[in-house]
Amino acid sequence: MFGLRSQMTRAADAVSLLIAEGAGLHTNTLFNNRLSLAVAELFEVVSGAFLAHDRNYITETQHREIYQRAQQLARQINAFRRTLG
């Protein structure tokens, strides 16, 4: 459990860190790249949630909440990516 929790925490942290890093870059192309990586890290969190649920580390309700929040955030990030051109 600890390894999975640690990996999920690192992936979740990477989402906000990549967005912050991208915001400090000088081109929309570079920012868009970091946003793409942030979405990939978000998918890693979701994958970890599936594993955690399958192993009975989290409840169905917890899994559903993680999945729904991640899905909403991915939509928001991708919508923002489209504004960058």
Order of alpha helices (4+ residues) and beta strands (2+ residues): alpha-alpha-alpha
